[in-house]
């Protein structure tokens, strides 16, 4: 019992961290998709992405030719002090819409 309980708690903390990582990654993907679509329409992409991004996220918008690429990185809250710090990311690409005023980062 004395050896099993700490192992069970470590498994519980690792499982909760994994669930939070998946949720944070989904938020990063949503924010990247919204930012890429907004930048492709000529709106500020980082502003649109920050509305959907998880807390503490870093949004990177790059424009190359007729494509807009957005990458959103966010730290994952870890449950338990001994678990490693994780960072997840989501990337989305959108084509610049014809007739748009030009993509904005």
Backbone bond lengths (Angstrom), bond angles and torsions (degrees), N, CA, C in turn:
res aa  C-N    CA-C-N  psi(-1)  N-CA   C-N-CA  omega(-1)  CA-C   N-CA-C  phi
1 X - - - 1.457 - - 1.535 110.70 -
2 X 1.329 116.22 -40.17 1.465 119.97 -177.60 1.525 111.28 -67.70
3 X 1.309 118.73 -31.55 1.465 121.38 178.96 1.525 111.55 -87.43
4 X 1.307 117.44 -27.31 1.463 120.98 -176.49 1.510 114.23 -78.10
5 X 1.325 117.56 -34.51 1.467 120.29 -176.95 1.530 112.79 -65.64
6 X 1.344 120.78 -45.12 1.472 118.69 176.24 1.532 112.86 -62.82
7 X 1.323 116.97 -36.84 1.463 119.45 177.76 1.526 110.59 -66.14
8 X 1.305 117.17 -38.20 1.467 121.26 177.90 1.525 110.94 -66.01
9 X 1.339 116.99 -40.53 1.468 120.30 178.46 1.530 110.71 -66.30
10 X 1.332 117.28 -39.87 1.466 120.48 177.49 1.524 110.83 -62.61
11 X 1.324 116.68 -40.89 1.468 120.29 176.72 1.523 111.45 -64.49
12 X 1.314 116.92 -39.24 1.466 120.62 178.40 1.523 110.77 -64.45
13 X 1.330 117.68 -45.56 1.466 121.05 179.50 1.530 111.04 -65.21
14 X 1.323 117.12 -39.92 1.468 119.88 178.19 1.530 110.66 -65.32
15 X 1.318 117.82 -38.78 1.461 120.92 178.14 1.517 112.42 -65.97
16 X 1.331 116.36 -42.10 1.466 119.75 178.44 1.529 111.10 -66.24
17 X 1.320 116.94 -37.12 1.466 120.43 177.34 1.527 110.41 -66.15
18 X 1.326 117.05 -39.07 1.468 120.46 178.66 1.529 111.15 -64.36
19 X 1.315 117.31 -41.33 1.466 120.57 177.91 1.525 110.21 -64.04
20 X 1.339 116.93 -41.83 1.463 119.90 178.48 1.529 111.22 -66.41
21 X 1.330 117.63 -34.12 1.467 121.00 178.26 1.528 110.87 -65.57
22 X 1.313 117.00 -41.49 1.466 120.73 179.06 1.528 110.24 -66.27
23 X 1.310 117.10 -41.19 1.462 120.78 178.89 1.534 111.32 -65.53
24 X 1.332 116.77 -41.59 1.457 120.91 179.00 1.525 110.76 -66.19
25 X 1.317 117.26 -39.03 1.475 120.68 178.72 1.523 110.96 -64.52
26 X 1.325 116.96 -39.45 1.466 119.97 176.87 1.529 110.51 -63.36
27 X 1.322 117.29 -39.19 1.461 120.72 176.25 1.519 112.20 -64.89
28 X 1.342 117.00 -37.64 1.466 121.05 177.22 1.525 110.94 -65.22
29 X 1.329 116.96 -41.34 1.464 120.40 178.73 1.522 111.32 -65.04
30 X 1.330 117.34 -42.21 1.466 120.35 177.75 1.520 111.09 -62.03
31 X 1.327 116.61 -45.30 1.464 120.60 -179.34 1.524 111.03 -65.02
32 X 1.327 117.71 -40.41 1.467 120.77 179.11 1.521 111.00 -65.18
33 X 1.320 117.15 -40.99 1.465 120.41 179.30 1.527 111.20 -64.62
34 X 1.312 117.12 -44.93 1.468 120.13 179.70 1.523 111.41 -65.51
35 X 1.333 116.97 -40.52 1.463 120.26 -179.99 1.526 111.30 -66.95
36 X 1.334 117.45 -39.88 1.466 120.72 179.53 1.527 110.82 -65.77
37 X 1.308 117.28 -42.84 1.466 120.20 179.00 1.527 111.29 -65.62
38 X 1.334 116.94 -40.70 1.464 119.79 179.49 1.526 110.82 -66.14
39 X 1.329 117.56 -43.29 1.468 120.40 179.78 1.519 110.99 -65.86
40 X 1.324 117.56 -35.10 1.463 120.96 178.55 1.523 111.54 -67.20
41 X 1.334 117.77 -27.03 1.465 121.62 177.47 1.514 112.91 -85.40
42 X 1.364 116.69 -6.32 1.457 119.90 179.62 1.515 113.72 99.63
43 X 1.317 118.29 5.49 1.460 122.41 177.61 1.528 108.75 -91.70
44 X 1.334 118.80 163.15 1.468 120.40 176.62 1.537 110.48 -66.48
45 X 1.319 116.62 116.15 1.457 121.18 -176.03 1.513 113.66 -70.29
46 X 1.328 117.27 -38.74 1.465 119.07 -177.53 1.527 111.51 -68.48
47 X 1.306 117.16 -31.71 1.467 120.56 177.45 1.527 110.53 -68.03
48 X 1.323 116.32 -43.83 1.465 119.99 179.09 1.522 111.12 -66.39
49 X 1.329 117.12 -38.12 1.455 120.31 -179.86 1.509 113.38 -69.93
50 X 1.333 116.49 -33.16 1.467 119.11 -178.05 1.523 112.37 -68.32
51 X 1.319 117.76 -21.56 1.462 120.49 176.85 1.526 111.93 -68.56
52 X 1.331 116.89 -30.50 1.459 121.48 -175.78 1.528 113.20 -105.94
53 X 1.321 117.69 -11.88 1.465 121.53 -173.73 1.528 111.37 -72.88
54 X 1.331 116.94 148.64 1.463 120.56 174.21 1.531 110.61 -65.72
55 X 1.318 115.99 164.80 1.459 121.00 -179.40 1.525 110.70 -62.20
56 X 1.320 116.02 135.91 1.452 121.55 178.05 1.517 114.65 78.90
57 X 1.310 117.63 15.17 1.472 121.44 -176.41 1.520 111.02 -78.97
58 X 1.324 114.73 150.84 1.458 123.26 176.26 1.523 107.48 -112.58
59 X 1.337 117.45 123.38 1.463 122.19 -176.07 1.517 109.10 -109.94
60 X 1.330 115.80 126.88 1.461 121.79 179.98 1.528 108.60 -121.78
61 X 1.329 116.64 120.35 1.462 122.67 179.94 1.525 108.37 -114.28
62 X 1.329 116.85 124.12 1.460 121.08 176.62 1.523 109.04 -125.29
63 X 1.338 114.91 142.49 1.454 121.53 178.88 1.517 107.40 -117.94
64 X 1.331 115.73 123.52 1.468 121.33 178.81 1.523 108.12 -131.93
65 X 1.322 115.45 103.36 1.461 119.75 -179.93 1.518 111.45 66.98
66 X 1.314 115.98 -117.90 1.462 120.42 -178.53 1.527 112.10 -104.88
67 X 1.335 117.54 21.70 1.462 121.59 179.82 1.518 111.10 -128.04
68 X 1.314 114.44 144.02 1.458 122.09 175.47 1.520 107.24 -115.24
69 X 1.328 116.38 127.68 1.462 121.58 178.44 1.519 108.33 -118.47
70 X 1.328 115.81 128.96 1.462 121.21 -179.92 1.522 108.41 -123.15
71 X 1.324 115.71 131.59 1.456 121.75 175.65 1.524 108.01 -122.59
72 X 1.326 115.63 129.37 1.462 121.79 178.61 1.523 107.32 -117.81
73 X 1.329 116.75 124.54 1.469 122.75 177.89 1.515 108.56 -117.97
74 X 1.336 115.86 136.98 1.463 120.37 -179.71 1.520 110.00 -142.48
75 X 1.336 116.98 142.97 1.464 119.70 176.08 1.522 110.57 -76.23
76 X 1.324 114.65 149.37 1.462 120.88 178.19 1.515 108.14 -101.83
77 X 1.314 115.51 131.42 1.459 120.61 176.93 1.521 108.01 -70.75
78 X 1.323 116.95 123.13 1.465 119.14 -179.26 1.517 109.64 -99.43
79 X 1.299 116.06 136.10 1.449 122.34 176.65 1.523 107.46 -91.73
80 X 1.292 116.46 112.79 1.455 120.73 -177.36 1.509 109.76 109.75
81 X 1.317 116.65 134.63 1.457 121.23 -174.96 1.523 112.63 -74.32
82 X 1.306 118.34 -23.66 1.461 120.25 -174.91 1.525 113.66 -92.57
83 X 1.287 117.65 -4.47 1.459 120.08 177.31 1.527 109.05 -80.70
84 X 1.330 117.81 146.26 1.473 119.94 -177.97 1.529 111.60 -70.55
85 X 1.337 115.48 154.08 1.462 121.98 175.62 1.518 108.86 -75.78
86 X 1.300 117.29 133.79 1.457 122.74 -179.56 1.524 109.93 -115.49
87 X 1.321 115.13 149.33 1.458 121.93 171.94 1.522 107.18 -130.85
88 X 1.321 116.69 128.40 1.468 120.89 178.84 1.519 108.47 -112.35
89 X 1.325 115.54 160.11 1.464 119.42 -179.82 1.519 110.15 -142.65
90 X 1.297 113.66 159.33 1.460 121.70 175.09 1.518 108.69 -138.59
91 X 1.326 116.89 139.45 1.458 122.02 -177.87 1.519 109.89 -126.92
92 X 1.323 115.90 140.57 1.462 121.47 176.45 1.527 108.75 -137.72
93 X 1.326 115.72 146.30 1.464 122.67 179.15 1.525 108.04 -125.07
94 X 1.323 116.17 136.96 1.465 121.24 177.00 1.516 109.25 -136.70
95 X 1.328 115.68 146.06 1.461 121.07 175.85 1.526 108.70 -83.33
96 X 1.325 115.28 142.52 1.466 120.57 178.24 1.520 108.34 -66.92
97 X 1.310 115.82 130.64 1.457 120.19 -177.73 1.530 110.49 -74.49
98 X 1.329 116.83 138.14 1.462 119.13 178.33 1.531 110.43 -64.89
99 X 1.299 115.72 138.73 1.457 120.46 179.19 1.511 113.37 85.06
100 X 1.326 117.74 -3.23 1.472 120.58 178.50 1.522 108.60 -75.15
101 X 1.333 117.86 153.76 1.460 119.86 -177.97 1.519 114.14 -68.06
102 X 1.302 119.79 -6.42 1.467 123.15 -179.61 1.511 109.41 119.47
103 X 1.314 116.37 140.65 1.460 119.15 -177.57 1.519 111.99 -67.48
104 X 1.332 114.63 144.06 1.455 120.88 178.50 1.515 108.54 -122.46
105 X 1.323 117.08 133.77 1.477 119.51 177.18 1.473 113.62 -70.33
